[in-house]
Amino acid sequence: MKTTGIIRKLDELGRIVIPMEIRKKLDIEQKDPIEIYLDGNSIVLRKYEVGCIFCNNSKDLNHFKDKFICKKCLQKLQEIE
C-alpha cells in the first residue's frame, strides 16, 4: 500500500474528508457510493461498483432479482443443467 502523507482527523461524528486529489485520481464524485471494509487492522475505502455476484466482473451484466450476473457466469450456470 502506498502512503500519501496526507493525515486527516475524525470529527465528532466519526467522519473524515477524502482529499480532492485522491477523489479526482479515483474518479469519485459527490454522492458516489463508497464501500468500507476491514483488511486486517486497516480500514479500506473503495468506490463501490456493481459487479457479478460470482466473479465481481463489472462488464456485460444481467440483472436478475436484485443481483447482477455476468455473461460468462450465466453461461456456466446454464451448462450445469
Order of alpha helices (4+ residues) and beta strands (2+ residues): alpha-beta-beta-beta-beta-alpha
